[in-house]
Amino acid sequence: MQVTPPPPPPELVTPSPSPSPSVSPTAPVSPSPAASASPTPVPLAVSGLPVNLHPGESKTLTIQNGTGPFTTSIDTPLVTATVDQNARTITVTASQQTGRATITLNDSTGAAVQIPVRVALDAGTVPASITLRVTGTQIDTQWLTLQIQKLLLRSVQLQPGAALQVNAFTLPPALGPGATAAVPVSVHLAGGDRYFDVDVVPTVNLQNVQADAFAPPLLFYDDDPEKLTGTGVLFRGQVEANTPARLYYYHENTGGARMLAVVLSSTSAQPSTVQIIDSSAGPNIDVMTVGHVVSRNFLLQKPLNQGLVVDVDAQTPYVADQFSMNALDGAAGSVGIRVLDGAPVTVTVVAMPAGTPSAQIGSYLSQPQLPDDGHHRTGMFSLQNYANEPLAFTAPGPDASLQYGAHTPPVVDPPNQPAPAGHDYGEYGVLRTLNVDIDNPLDQPQTLYLYERPLGGPVRSSFLVNGSLVQVGCARASDRYQIGDPISVGPHAKMQLPVWTMTDGGSNYPLEVGVTATPPSPTPPPITAPNGCFPKPAAPPTTPAPGASPAPGVTAAPGVPQPEPTG
């Protein structure tokens, strides 16, 4: 049976919407007022920040945005704030008090902005231009860098607690006698929380003053009292215009902290122009190292006539050296002093309380001289024709040698000043010249050696051999130790070898120096070796009790005995 299918459903048609009578079909549709975004209000602000003022200083700030009238309040009465409603400005004026404060600015709508204010002094002041006069046939750049740093430290006026930082600078490639140069140096004064930092670039004007080398005929020796136990004058001597002098000082501090200074002064109203060749070192608890650095640097500076030229008058004493010393610190120096022009100057070594400001050092120069310690290592001595000795060797031998450091230079009594009775056993401050003459009459070349041999205990040495520096490490045992490279002498040849040396403060003398054909030890042994400078004692053997074991984490480390130096 067939069934007739039902008819298909009618086609579904979606009617098109009729356009709005008030809006064109192609016109853009505006959003309803309820969907519009509100404009963002511009916040109240102030231009001209930060507000950093010196005491009594003012600064004007500009009010940006906001609705007047404007009012201010201050949490600390450190500054005042005055508002000009028409100009929309705030004038902030600091009082004489330093510190921090906060100004709050309000407008009529209740909007507010906080303005931090700081009132402080600068960390210090730096002259825009400084002059440094030097001498020298050649100028070592490391030495010159140090002198510029010292000059800036001396010239800058720092607030208490502020710190000076001298940034790297570029020196001229050469600065021969008569030459000049201008060196800009970037300087930062760090004030911390108390002062404003200062960043400046002063100019250091370098002048190499032409001056002949000089050999002081007079030695001022200051090592009594060697150990500082109080404050006062340690040594005082006068340098005449026609009589240069060399000051050699050596001191160790005991007890609390102190300051040690070497000062040049004058009673004349007219400046005296003075050349100084200064080799000083310290403070350091290792007194042998202090003494060694003094002698080593002296041998490097003296042949070049490398020094400073300064002016000294009644109003401006010159502080050549200044050391802040803690307990057991040592300081020493060899200072050549020559008056190039003007009246005599007085050189004073003085101990002062720790932290004495530079401006107050002059007030200590007239204090009484401290009593000596009974060793009498002080005085004024003649260097005329002293310590200039020949040392002759003829191959194949015997060895040639001499000793130094066991005698004292002759005492002198300079006119118009007392000479304290004393001695200089050890010949500290004496420049010794050894004129080594070598003769090889043989048909064969010879290899020879310059050597030293300790005779008085631990010693360190510096030698200038034919213009080259040689340093010998610490030695104690009475053995021969080689100085520099072997010496080669051709057949039927003669050789002259100039050798300069100076005894080290903190070392022990006498010392033998000689020439030999027998190879000496190339170097001293390690400092803690059995025959070293300060041998380390072996730990005594111990027999543990039956069943006993060492405590965990405990080891025995015998200490290295310290030297008992003679200055």
C-alpha positions in Angstrom: 0.0 0.0 0.0 1.4 3.4 -1.0 1.3 6.4 1.3 1.4 9.9 -0.1 4.2 12.0 1.6 3.2 15.3 3.3 4.0 18.5 1.5 7.3 20.3 2.4 7.2 23.1 5.0 7.0 26.7 3.8 10.4 28.5 3.3 11.4 30.6 6.4 12.0 34.3 5.5 13.6 36.8 8.0 12.3 40.3 7.4 14.8 43.2 7.0 14.6 45.8 9.8 13.2 49.2 8.8 15.7 52.1 9.1 15.2 54.6 11.9 13.5 57.7 10.5 16.1 60.0 12.2 19.3 58.1 11.3 20.7 57.6 7.9 21.6 54.0 7.1 25.2 55.2 6.3 25.7 57.7 9.1 27.9 56.8 12.2 26.1 55.9 15.3 27.0 58.1 18.4 27.2 56.3 21.7 24.7 57.1 24.3 25.8 59.5 27.1 25.9 56.7 29.6 28.7 54.9 27.7 31.1 58.0 27.5 34.5 57.8 29.4 35.2 60.5 32.0 38.4 62.6 31.4 41.3 61.7 33.8 42.1 64.5 36.1 45.8 65.8 36.0 47.3 65.3 39.4 48.7 68.2 41.4 52.5 68.4 41.0 55.6 70.6 41.7 58.6 71.2 39.4 62.1 72.1 40.6 62.7 69.0 42.7 64.8 67.9 44.6 65.1 70.7 47.1 68.7 70.6 48.5 69.6 73.8 50.2 72.6 75.2 52.1 71.7 77.0 55.4 70.1 80.4 54.5 69.6 79.5 50.9 66.3 79.8 49.0 64.8 78.0 46.0 61.6 78.7 44.0 59.4 75.8 42.9 56.5 75.9 40.3 53.1 74.5 41.0 51.7 72.4 38.2 48.0 71.7 37.9 45.7 71.8 40.8 43.1 74.4 41.7 44.0 77.4 44.0 44.1 78.7 46.5 47.1 76.6 47.7 48.3 76.1 51.3 51.4 74.5 52.8 52.4 72.8 56.0 55.9 71.6 57.2 56.6 68.7 59.6 59.8 70.2 60.9 60.6 74.0 61.3 63.7 73.6 59.2 62.5 75.8 56.3 59.8 78.3 55.5 57.5 78.0 52.5 55.8 81.0 50.9 53.1 80.6 48.2 52.5 83.2 45.5 48.9 82.4 44.4 49.1 84.4 41.2 52.4 83.2 40.0 51.6 79.6 41.3 55.1 79.3 42.9 56.5 78.2 46.3 59.6 79.8 47.7 61.4 77.6 50.1 64.0 79.2 52.4 66.3 77.2 54.7 67.2 78.2 58.2 70.7 77.9 59.7 69.8 74.4 61.0 70.7 71.3 58.9 68.6 68.2 58.5 65.6 67.0 56.6 61.9 68.1 56.4 58.8 67.5 54.3 56.5 70.3 53.0 52.9 69.2 52.1 51.2 71.3 49.4 47.3 71.2 49.3 44.9 72.7 46.7 41.3 73.7 47.2 40.0 70.3 46.1 41.9 68.5 48.8 44.6 67.2 46.5 48.1 67.1 48.1 51.7 66.5 47.1 54.7 66.1 49.5 58.0 67.9 48.9 61.1 66.4 50.6 63.7 69.0 51.6 67.3 68.6 52.8 69.4 71.3 54.3 73.1 70.5 54.6 76.6 71.8 54.1 78.9 70.6 51.3 81.3 67.8 52.2 84.1 70.2 51.6 85.7 72.7 49.2 88.4 72.1 46.6 90.5 74.9 45.0 89.9 75.3 41.3 93.6 75.4 40.6 96.6 74.0 42.6 100.3 74.2 41.8 102.7 71.3 42.5 106.5 72.0 42.1 108.8 69.1 41.7 112.5 68.5 40.9 114.1 65.6 39.1 116.1 64.7 36.0 113.4 62.1 35.5 110.0 61.9 37.2 108.6 58.5 38.1 104.9 58.4 37.3 103.9 56.3 40.3 105.7 58.8 42.6 104.2 61.8 40.8 100.7 60.3 41.1 101.2 59.9 44.9 102.4 63.5 45.2 99.3 64.8 43.4 97.0 62.8 45.6 98.8 64.1 48.7 98.6 67.6 47.4 94.9 67.3 46.9 94.4 65.9 50.4 96.4 68.8 51.8 94.5 71.4 49.8 90.9 70.1 50.2 89.0 71.4 53.2 86.9 68.4 54.4 84.1 68.5 56.8 84.4 66.1 59.8 83.6 62.6 58.7 83.7 63.4 55.0 86.0 61.4 52.6 88.1 62.4 49.6 88.2 60.2 46.5 90.7 61.1 43.8 89.7 59.4 40.5 92.2 58.2 37.9 93.9 60.9 35.9 96.3 61.1 33.0 99.9 62.4 33.5 102.0 64.0 30.7 104.3 61.4 29.0 107.4 63.3 30.2 108.2 66.2 32.6 111.8 67.1 32.3 113.5 70.0 34.2 111.9 73.3 33.4 108.8 71.7 31.9 105.2 72.5 32.9 101.9 70.7 32.5 98.2 71.2 33.5 96.5 68.1 34.7 92.7 68.0 35.3 91.8 65.7 38.2 88.3 64.4 39.0 87.6 64.6 42.7 84.7 63.3 44.7 83.9 64.4 48.2 81.6 61.9 49.9 79.4 63.5 52.5 77.3 60.5 53.6 74.0 61.4 55.3 75.4 64.5 56.9 76.7 66.5 54.0 76.1 67.0 50.3 78.5 65.1 48.0 80.8 67.3 45.9 82.1 66.5 42.4 84.7 68.8 40.9 87.6 68.8 38.5 90.4 71.0 39.8 93.5 71.6 37.7 96.9 70.6 39.1 99.6 72.8 37.5 102.8 70.8 37.4 106.2 72.6 37.4 109.6 70.8 37.3 111.9 73.3 38.9 115.5 73.1 37.7 117.8 72.3 40.7 121.2 70.6 41.0 121.5 67.5 43.1 122.8 68.0 46.6 124.7 65.9 49.2 123.8 66.9 52.7 126.8 67.4 54.9 124.7 67.1 58.1 122.6 64.2 59.4 119.7 64.8 61.9 119.1 61.4 63.6 115.9 61.0 65.6 115.3 57.6 67.3 115.1 58.6 71.0 112.7 58.0 72.5 112.1 55.3 69.9 108.8 54.2 71.5 106.1 56.9 71.8 104.5 57.0 75.2 103.2 60.6 75.1 102.9 63.7 73.1 105.5 66.4 72.5 108.5 67.2 70.4 110.8 64.3 69.5 113.4 66.2 67.5 114.1 69.7 66.5 116.9 71.0 64.2 117.6 74.0 62.0 118.6 73.9 58.4 120.6 76.8 57.1 120.5 78.1 53.5 124.1 77.0 52.8 124.0 73.7 54.8 121.5 71.1 53.6 120.6 68.3 56.1 119.1 64.9 56.0 116.6 63.9 58.7 116.3 60.3 59.5 113.5 59.4 62.0 112.2 56.1 63.3 109.5 55.6 65.9 107.1 53.0 67.2 103.9 53.9 68.9 102.8 52.3 72.2 99.6 52.6 74.1 96.7 54.5 72.5 96.4 56.0 69.1 98.6 59.0 68.3 99.6 61.2 65.4 103.2 61.6 64.3 104.2 64.5 62.0 107.3 66.0 60.4 106.9 69.8 60.0 109.0 72.5 58.5 108.5 76.0 60.0 110.1 79.5 59.9 110.0 82.6 62.0 110.5 84.8 58.9 107.7 86.8 57.4 109.2 86.2 54.0 108.8 82.7 52.5 111.7 80.4 52.3 111.8 78.2 49.3 112.8 74.7 50.3 113.6 71.5 48.3 112.6 68.2 50.0 113.6 64.7 48.9 111.3 62.7 51.1 111.4 58.9 51.5 109.0 58.1 54.4 106.9 55.0 55.2 104.3 53.8 57.6 102.3 53.4 59.7 102.7 49.6 59.8 103.0 47.1 62.6 105.8 45.4 60.6 108.6 47.7 61.5 111.2 45.9 59.4 109.1 46.5 56.3 108.7 50.2 57.2 112.5 50.6 57.5 113.1 48.6 54.3 110.7 50.7 52.2 112.4 53.9 53.4 115.8 52.8 52.3 114.6 51.2 49.0 112.6 54.4 48.0 115.5 56.6 49.0 117.9 54.7 46.7 115.3 55.2 43.8 114.7 58.9 44.4 118.1 60.3 45.3 120.0 59.6 42.1 117.2 61.3 40.1 117.1 64.3 42.5 113.4 63.6 42.7 111.7 65.8 45.2 109.3 68.7 46.0 109.7 72.5 46.2 107.6 74.2 48.9 107.4 77.6 50.5 107.6 78.0 54.3 107.1 81.2 56.4 105.9 82.2 59.8 102.2 81.8 58.9 102.4 78.6 56.8 104.4 75.7 58.3 104.6 72.8 55.9 103.6 69.3 57.1 106.0 67.0 55.1 104.7 63.8 56.7 101.7 62.9 58.9 100.9 59.5 60.3 97.9 58.3 62.3 99.4 55.5 64.4 97.7 52.8 66.4 99.5 50.7 69.1 102.7 49.1 67.9 102.6 50.9 64.5 106.0 52.1 63.2 106.8 55.0 61.0 110.2 56.1 59.6 111.7 58.4 57.0 114.7 59.8 55.3 114.1 63.4 54.4 116.7 65.6 52.5 116.1 69.3 53.2 117.8 72.2 51.3 116.9 75.9 51.6 117.0 77.2 48.0 116.2 80.8 49.0 115.3 82.7 52.1 115.8 82.3 55.9 116.7 79.1 57.7 113.9 76.6 58.4 113.3 74.4 61.5 112.4 70.8 61.0 110.5 69.3 63.9 109.3 65.7 64.6 106.3 65.9 66.9 103.9 63.4 68.5 100.3 64.7 69.0 96.9 63.4 70.1 95.1 61.3 67.6 92.9 63.2 65.2 94.7 66.6 65.6 93.5 68.8 62.8 96.2 70.0 60.3 95.4 73.6 61.3 96.4 72.9 64.9 99.7 71.1 64.2 101.7 74.4 64.4 100.6 74.9 68.0 102.6 71.8 69.1 105.9 72.8 67.6 106.8 75.0 70.6 106.2 72.2 73.1 109.1 71.0 75.2 111.2 68.1 73.9 110.2 64.7 75.3 112.8 63.0 77.6 114.9 60.4 76.0 114.7 56.6 76.7 118.3 56.2 77.8 119.6 54.7 74.5 120.9 58.0 73.2 120.0 57.2 69.6 119.8 60.8 68.5 121.9 63.7 67.5 123.5 65.7 64.7 126.3 64.1 62.8 128.7 65.0 60.0 128.4 63.3 56.6 131.4 65.1 55.1 133.7 62.5 53.4 131.9 59.8 55.4 130.9 56.3 54.1 132.6 56.6 50.7 134.8 53.5 50.6 136.8 51.5 48.0 136.3 47.7 47.7 139.1 46.2 45.5 139.2 42.6 44.2 142.0 41.1 42.1 141.4 37.7 40.5 141.7 34.9 41.5 141.4 36.2 45.0 141.4 36.3 48.0 137.9 37.6 48.7 137.5 41.3 49.4 135.0 42.6 52.0 134.1 45.3 54.4 131.6 45.9 57.2 129.3 48.7 57.9 126.6 49.5 60.4 128.8 49.1 63.5 130.1 52.6 63.8 128.6 56.1 64.3 129.3 59.1 62.2 131.2 61.9 64.0 129.0 64.1 66.2 128.9 67.8 65.3 127.7 70.9 67.1 126.1 73.2 64.5 126.2 76.9 65.4 123.3 78.6 67.1 121.7 75.4 68.2 122.3 72.7 70.9 123.4 69.3 69.8 122.1 66.5 72.0 124.8 64.1 72.9 124.1 60.8 71.2 125.3 58.2 68.7 124.1 56.5 65.5 125.4 52.9 65.8 123.9 51.3 62.7 124.6 54.3 60.6 121.0 54.9 59.9 120.3 57.7 57.5 123.8 57.4 56.0 124.1 56.9 52.2 127.1 54.5 51.8 128.9 54.4 48.5 131.0 51.4 47.7 133.5 51.9 44.8 134.0 48.3 43.7 137.2 47.9 41.6 137.7 44.6 39.9 141.0 43.6 38.2 141.3 40.3 36.2 145.0 39.9 35.2 144.4 36.3 34.2 144.2 34.8 30.8 140.7 33.4 31.5 137.4 35.2 32.0 136.2 35.3 35.6 132.7 35.0 37.1 132.5 36.9 40.4 129.7 37.6 42.9 128.8 40.5 45.1 127.4 39.2 48.4 126.2 40.2 51.9 126.7 38.3 55.2 124.6 39.2 58.3 126.6 39.7 61.5 124.1 41.2 63.9 120.8 39.3 63.4 117.8 39.6 61.1 118.4 42.1 58.3 116.9 43.2 55.0 118.8 45.1 52.4 118.6 47.3 49.3 121.5 48.0 47.0 121.7 50.2 43.9 124.2 48.3 41.8 125.4 50.2 38.8 122.1 52.1 38.9 119.9 49.1 39.2 117.9 48.3 42.4 118.6 45.0 44.0 116.6 43.9 47.1 117.8 41.0 49.3 115.2 39.3 51.4 115.3 38.9 55.2 118.3 37.0 56.3 119.6 36.0 59.8 122.2 33.2 59.6 125.8 34.3 59.1 126.0 32.9 55.6 126.8 34.6 52.3 123.8 35.7 50.1 124.2 36.9 46.5 123.5 40.5 45.6 122.3 40.9 42.1 123.5 39.0 39.0 126.9 37.4 38.7 129.7 39.7 37.4 131.5 38.6 34.2 135.0 40.0 33.8 137.0 39.3 30.6 140.7 38.3 30.6 143.1 41.1 31.4 140.1 43.4 32.0 139.3 45.9 34.7 135.9 47.0 35.9 134.4 49.6 38.2 131.1 48.9 39.8 129.4 51.7 41.9 127.2 50.4 44.7 124.9 52.5 46.9 123.2 51.3 50.0 121.6 52.5 53.2 120.9 50.6 56.4 117.2 49.7 57.1 115.5 50.9 60.2 114.3 47.8 62.1 117.2 45.6 60.9 120.2 44.6 62.8 123.9 45.4 62.1 126.8 45.2 61.3 126.6 43.7 57.8 129.5 42.4 55.7 129.6 43.1 52.0 132.2 41.6 49.7 133.3 40.2 46.3 134.1 36.6 45.8 134.7 34.0 43.1 132.8 31.3 45.1 129.1 31.2 44.4 127.1 32.3 47.5 123.5 31.3 48.2 121.4 32.8 45.5 118.7 33.9 47.9 118.1 33.8 51.7 116.1 30.8 53.0 112.3 31.1 53.7 111.6 33.2 56.7 110.3 30.4 58.8 113.1 27.8 57.8 115.5 26.6 60.5 118.1 29.0 59.2 115.6 31.6 58.1 115.1 35.1 59.5 112.6 34.0 62.1 112.7 30.2 62.3 109.5 28.5 63.3 110.1 26.1 66.2 109.1 22.5 65.8 106.2 21.3 67.9 107.5 19.1 70.8 106.6 15.4 70.3 103.8 14.2 72.5 102.8 10.7 73.5 99.0 10.3 73.8 97.7 8.4 76.8 96.4 4.9 76.0 93.0 5.1 74.4 93.2 8.9 74.1 92.6 10.7 70.8 93.0 14.3 69.9 90.1 16.6 70.4 88.2 17.0 67.1 88.9 20.2 65.2 91.9 21.1 67.3 95.4 21.5 65.8 98.5 23.0 67.2 100.1 25.9 65.3 103.2 27.3 66.9 103.5 31.0 66.4 106.3 32.7 64.5 108.5 34.6 67.0 108.6 38.3 66.3 111.9 40.2 65.8 113.3 42.5 68.4 114.5 45.2 65.9 117.1 47.8 66.6 116.2 51.2 65.0 
